[in-house]
Every structure is written in C-alpha cells, then in structure tokens.
Amino acid sequence: MEFKENWHTVVKALEKIIPNYEEVNRYLSLGYAEKARIYAVNSAHIESNFSVLDAGIGPGSLSKIVVSRFDPIMLVGFDFSTKMLKAAAEKLATVNSNKTKTTFNSLEAFSSVYLSETKPLTKSSLRFPSETL
C-alpha cells in the first residue's frame, strides 16, 4: 500500500507542473530532454503504416514528435494521470493531420503494471552522437 500512496504523490506533483512541464524537464535533464526524444525517434527505424503505443505519455512530448514527423496510423497513449492525458490530447491536436487515430487511456484501471524486460542504465547509454547535440 505504501508504494501506491507514494506513487499518487508523484502523480499529483507531476500534474501541478503540467503548464511548465517542458521547462522543468529541460532543467532537470540539463537541456537534453528534447534532444533525447529526437534521437529516440530518429533511431527507431520507423516504417510506413505503423501504430504507436506510448506508455507513460505524460503531456505527449515524444508522441508529438512522432506524429508530426511520421503521421502513424494509430497512437495509443497510456498514463496514470488523466490530467496528463488531457494535456497530451491537446498537444497532439496541434500537429495531428487527422490521419492518425488517437486513443488515450488511464493506467488507473490496471491493478498492476509489469515491465517485460529492463536494462540497466550505463554511462555509455546516456551518451548521444555528436550530430544530435
């Protein structure tokens, strides 16, 4: 029960910063958040006619890049915060050409969330090629 209570505290804190999410994220990541998102999208080897699952969509920052560059068939966003989901829907509405079907779902409906595979962070995994900086 303690984890769930602590998690709700984290979610509420994140909801408070939604209007300034990008600015806070930029400071906390020392300016690398947007560069990391762009690097991830560029490294994904995305092909045509694809769908996207963004688990932990937050305010939709990464999904906005994907939708604006590739116009996927479908994007499904999950998050624990309905306020984050609303922010994501609003952000994606500014770039979606209406070709991408979007669906947003709260993870609150799930009693447990499991990761099928985790990889530890290493010093080299946090570096980006110089051309992305």
Protein Blocks (a to p, Z undefined) as FASTA:
>chain_A
ZZmmmmmmmmmmmmmmmmmmmmmmmmmnnopmmmmmmmmmmmnopaehiadddehklnol
mmmmmmmmnopabdcdddfblklmmmmmmmmmmmmgolaccddddfklpmbdcdfbdcdd
dfklmpccfklZZ
